[in-house]
């Protein structure tokens, strides 16, 4: 009998703690799931300037190839590679000795021709008087006149030859054709350079300030840009983003090409930018931001508030009337900074999850962190 009571008492001691533990684990009511804290914002309408970013390439304002205009041996290079040069600055010196000799020879030929002309002139003037008095025949007079004209032509030819020799002597000193920045020398001292069809390229000078950025836009957008440019007196402004430098620069849209690329249905555009610091270099890749009109009462959502469905469609987690999460499809437009324009699916005044939408499921009760 004593043993039976002890068993019942021991069983009771086991049941009471288990009942108490069960009371502490009451199941939550169905449908009352609370999502993690997220950032909730209210969609607001605003007026913004829409832009389009396009890839572009930097090109110099002017390019001049420095070529030899006379043949000869390069004696010296008189510039620092990569430096700025002025038009007319001496860049190379070609051996002038042959051209100096040609000038001296030309001067001698001109002197001889002028002396012959002086003698022929005197004979012609005397023959004019003698033929009037019939002292000489008409044939002798014609000969004197022919000699006079021939020596006149010889003098003119000698002067032209001397001028050519003087020009060649001047061309032996190679000068910069334009202001700009010169690259590396393409010939060295001692090199033989040619002229004419075999004219040797000796260097390249590029004018870098101001500088151009060339880019392409679809024909329809290019026509809209041209229309906006015609309405205003000031040039249409565009902005370039320079990834390598981490900065932007504003410039003026100059013109659109007169020809459409049939393969891409685009038009080439050109904008001009200040480049006094010479940071923009020909061939550099830039992002060109062009104006694309003004959007009134436009709704924008931060990029982190946009979700993508498996098919790629955009969606926004909206706060429903009952305070629960609702994943709604939206149609996006242009991007301004880090915000997407919402064309359809979200109206001004509606609340949405601006950050943290990936952590919640549709139907969850939203808990705002702010």
C-alpha positions in Angstrom: 0.0 0.0 0.0 2.8 2.5 0.8 4.5 1.7 -2.5 1.3 2.4 -4.5 0.9 5.9 -3.1 4.5 6.7 -3.9 3.9 5.8 -7.6 0.9 8.1 -7.8 2.7 11.0 -6.2 5.7 10.6 -8.6 3.4 10.6 -11.7 1.7 13.8 -10.5 5.0 15.5 -10.1 5.8 14.7 -13.8 2.5 15.9 -15.2 2.3 19.3 -13.5 5.6 20.8 -15.1 4.6 19.5 -18.5 1.2 21.2 -18.2 2.9 24.5 -17.2 5.3 24.3 -20.1 2.4 23.7 -22.5 0.6 26.8 -21.2 3.7 29.0 -22.0 3.7 28.0 -25.8 0.4 29.2 -27.0 0.2 29.1 -30.9 -0.2 32.5 -32.6 -3.5 33.1 -34.3 -3.6 32.3 -38.0 -2.8 35.2 -40.4 -1.1 37.4 -37.8 2.5 37.2 -39.3 4.5 40.4 -38.6 7.3 41.2 -41.1 10.7 42.5 -40.1 11.0 46.3 -39.8 11.4 48.0 -43.2 11.6 51.6 -44.5 8.2 52.8 -45.7 7.8 55.9 -47.9 5.0 57.8 -49.5 5.1 58.2 -53.2 5.2 61.9 -54.2 4.8 63.6 -57.5 7.5 66.0 -58.7 8.6 67.8 -61.8 12.0 66.7 -63.1 14.2 67.2 -66.1 14.5 63.8 -67.8 17.9 62.8 -69.3 19.3 60.0 -71.4 22.8 58.6 -70.9 24.6 57.5 -74.0 28.2 56.3 -74.7 30.5 58.7 -76.5 34.1 59.2 -77.5 36.2 62.3 -77.2 37.7 63.8 -80.4 40.0 66.8 -80.9 38.8 70.1 -82.3 41.5 70.1 -84.9 44.1 67.5 -86.0 47.2 68.3 -88.1 49.8 65.8 -89.3 53.3 67.2 -89.4 54.8 66.0 -92.7 58.0 66.7 -94.5 57.6 69.1 -97.5 61.1 68.6 -98.7 63.3 65.5 -98.8 66.4 65.4 -96.7 68.2 64.3 -93.5 66.7 65.3 -90.2 69.3 67.1 -88.2 67.5 68.0 -85.0 64.2 67.7 -83.1 63.3 71.0 -81.4 60.3 70.2 -79.2 59.5 68.2 -76.1 57.2 65.2 -76.8 53.7 65.6 -75.2 54.1 69.4 -74.8 51.9 72.3 -76.0 53.1 74.0 -79.2 52.1 77.2 -81.0 51.5 77.6 -84.7 54.8 78.4 -86.4 57.0 76.9 -83.6 60.0 75.1 -85.0 59.6 71.3 -84.6 62.4 69.7 -86.8 65.4 70.9 -88.8 66.1 69.2 -92.1 69.6 69.6 -93.5 69.4 73.0 -95.3 72.7 72.8 -97.3 71.2 71.5 -100.6 68.5 74.1 -100.5 70.9 77.0 -99.7 72.9 75.9 -102.7 69.7 75.9 -104.8 68.9 79.4 -103.7 72.4 80.6 -104.6 72.1 79.0 -108.0 68.7 80.6 -108.5 70.0 84.0 -107.7 72.8 83.6 -110.2 70.4 82.5 -112.9 68.2 85.5 -112.2 71.1 87.9 -112.4 72.2 86.4 -115.8 68.6 86.6 -117.1 68.2 90.2 -116.0 71.5 91.2 -117.7 70.3 89.5 -121.0 67.0 91.3 -120.6 68.7 94.6 -120.3 70.7 94.0 -123.5 67.6 92.8 -125.3 65.6 95.8 -124.2 68.3 98.2 -125.6 68.4 96.4 -128.9 64.7 96.4 -129.2 64.4 100.1 -128.5 67.1 100.9 -131.1 65.4 98.6 -133.7 62.2 100.5 -133.2 63.9 103.8 -134.2 65.8 102.2 -137.1 62.8 100.5 -138.6 60.9 103.7 -138.6 63.7 105.3 -140.6 63.9 102.1 -142.8 67.5 101.6 -141.9 66.9 97.9 -141.0 64.5 95.4 -142.4 61.2 94.4 -140.9 62.6 91.0 -140.3 65.5 92.4 -138.2 63.0 94.3 -136.1 60.9 91.2 -135.5 64.0 89.3 -134.4 64.9 92.0 -131.9 61.3 92.1 -130.5 61.3 88.3 -130.2 64.6 88.3 -128.3 63.2 91.0 -126.0 60.1 88.9 -125.1 62.2 85.7 -124.7 64.5 87.4 -122.2 61.5 88.8 -120.4 60.1 85.3 -120.0 63.6 84.0 -118.9 63.7 86.6 -116.2 60.2 85.6 -115.0 61.2 81.9 -115.0 64.4 82.6 -113.1 62.5 84.6 -110.5 60.0 81.7 -110.1 62.9 79.2 -109.7 64.5 81.3 -107.1 61.2 81.6 -105.2 60.8 77.8 -105.3 64.3 77.4 -104.0 63.6 79.9 -101.2 60.4 78.1 -100.3 62.2 74.7 -100.1 64.8 76.3 -97.9 62.1 77.5 -95.6 60.4 74.1 -95.6 63.6 72.5 -94.3 62.7 74.2 -91.0 59.5 72.2 -90.1 57.0 74.2 -88.1 53.8 73.5 -86.2 50.8 74.0 -88.4 48.4 74.7 -85.6 48.2 75.4 -81.8 47.8 72.3 -79.8 49.5 69.4 -78.0 52.1 67.4 -79.9 52.6 63.7 -79.5 55.7 61.6 -79.8 58.2 62.2 -82.6 57.7 59.7 -85.4 61.3 60.3 -86.8 64.6 60.7 -85.2 67.8 62.7 -86.0 69.5 61.1 -88.9 66.4 59.8 -90.6 65.8 60.4 -94.3 62.4 61.9 -94.9 60.6 62.2 -98.2 58.2 64.6 -99.8 55.2 64.6 -102.2 53.4 61.3 -102.4 56.0 59.8 -100.1 55.8 62.7 -97.6 57.0 61.3 -94.2 54.7 61.9 -91.2 57.0 63.3 -88.5 54.5 64.1 -85.7 50.9 64.8 -84.8 49.5 68.0 -83.3 45.9 68.0 -81.9 44.0 71.0 -80.6 42.4 69.9 -77.3 40.7 73.0 -76.0 37.9 73.2 -76.6 37.3 69.5 -77.3 34.4 67.5 -78.8 32.4 64.5 -77.7 30.8 62.4 -80.4 27.8 60.1 -79.7 24.8 58.6 -81.4 21.1 58.9 -80.7 18.0 57.4 -82.4 16.6 59.5 -85.2 13.4 60.3 -83.3 15.2 61.5 -80.2 17.7 63.5 -82.3 14.8 65.3 -84.0 13.3 66.2 -80.6 16.6 67.6 -79.5 16.9 69.7 -82.6 13.4 71.0 -82.0 14.2 72.0 -78.4 17.4 73.7 -79.6 15.5 75.8 -82.1 13.1 77.1 -79.5 15.8 78.6 -77.3 18.3 81.3 -78.0 21.1 79.6 -76.0 22.8 76.3 -77.0 21.3 73.2 -75.7 23.3 72.0 -72.7 24.6 68.4 -72.3 26.8 66.9 -69.6 29.5 64.3 -69.8 30.4 61.9 -67.1 34.1 60.9 -67.0 34.4 57.5 -65.2 38.2 57.6 -65.1 38.2 61.0 -63.4 35.0 60.6 -61.3 33.7 64.0 -62.4 31.2 65.6 -64.8 31.5 68.5 -67.3 28.9 70.7 -69.0 29.0 71.6 -72.6 27.0 72.8 -75.6 25.3 70.6 -78.3 26.7 71.7 -81.6 25.0 69.8 -84.4 23.7 66.5 -85.8 25.1 64.8 -88.8 23.2 65.1 -92.0 23.2 61.3 -92.6 21.4 58.5 -90.8 23.2 55.2 -90.1 20.9 52.8 -91.8 22.1 49.8 -89.8 21.4 51.3 -86.4 18.8 54.0 -87.4 20.9 56.6 -85.4 22.3 60.0 -86.0 25.8 61.1 -84.9 25.8 64.1 -82.6 28.6 66.3 -81.4 29.0 68.5 -78.3 31.7 70.9 -77.3 33.3 71.1 -73.9 35.9 73.3 -72.2 39.2 71.5 -71.7 41.6 74.1 -70.5 43.1 71.5 -68.0 43.6 69.1 -70.9 42.2 66.2 -68.8 40.0 65.0 -71.7 42.0 63.2 -74.3 41.1 62.0 -77.8 39.6 58.5 -77.9 38.6 58.6 -74.2 35.3 56.9 -73.4 32.6 59.2 -71.7 28.9 59.0 -70.8 27.0 61.8 -72.5 23.9 62.9 -70.6 21.4 64.7 -72.9 18.1 66.4 -71.9 15.0 64.3 -72.7 12.2 66.7 -71.8 10.5 67.6 -68.5 8.2 65.2 -66.7 5.4 66.9 -64.7 3.7 65.1 -61.7 6.1 62.2 -62.2 6.3 59.5 -59.4 9.8 58.2 -58.7 10.9 55.3 -56.6 14.5 54.6 -55.4 16.3 51.8 -57.2 16.5 49.8 -54.0 12.6 49.9 -53.8 12.3 48.2 -57.2 12.1 44.4 -57.3 12.4 42.2 -60.4 10.1 39.2 -61.1 11.6 36.1 -62.7 10.6 37.4 -66.1 12.3 40.7 -65.5 9.2 42.8 -64.9 9.5 45.5 -62.3 7.4 45.4 -59.1 7.0 47.5 -55.9 6.0 46.2 -52.5 3.0 48.5 -51.7 1.3 49.0 -48.3 -2.3 47.8 -48.7 -5.3 49.4 -47.0 -5.2 46.7 -44.3 -1.5 47.5 -43.6 -0.3 44.3 -45.3 2.4 43.9 -48.0 1.2 43.7 -51.6 3.6 43.1 -54.4 2.4 45.1 -57.3 3.7 45.2 -60.9 4.8 48.7 -62.2 6.0 50.1 -65.5 9.2 52.0 -65.2 10.4 54.9 -67.4 13.6 56.9 -67.4 16.0 56.8 -64.5 17.0 60.1 -62.9 20.0 59.7 -60.6 19.3 56.5 -58.6 15.5 56.8 -58.9 13.2 55.1 -61.4 10.2 56.9 -62.9 7.0 55.0 -62.4 4.7 55.3 -65.4 2.0 53.0 -64.2 1.2 50.9 -61.2 1.9 53.4 -58.3 0.1 56.7 -57.7 1.2 59.7 -55.7 0.1 59.4 -52.0 0.4 55.6 -51.9 2.8 54.1 -49.4 5.5 51.6 -50.5 8.5 49.8 -49.1 11.5 51.9 -50.0 14.1 49.6 -48.5 14.1 46.0 -47.2 11.3 44.7 -49.5 13.3 41.6 -50.2 13.0 40.5 -46.5 9.2 40.3 -46.5 6.5 38.3 -48.2 3.2 39.5 -49.7 0.5 39.4 -47.0 2.8 40.1 -44.1 1.8 42.9 -41.7 4.3 45.7 -42.3 6.3 47.1 -39.5 8.0 50.5 -40.3 11.5 51.0 -39.0 11.0 54.8 -39.2 
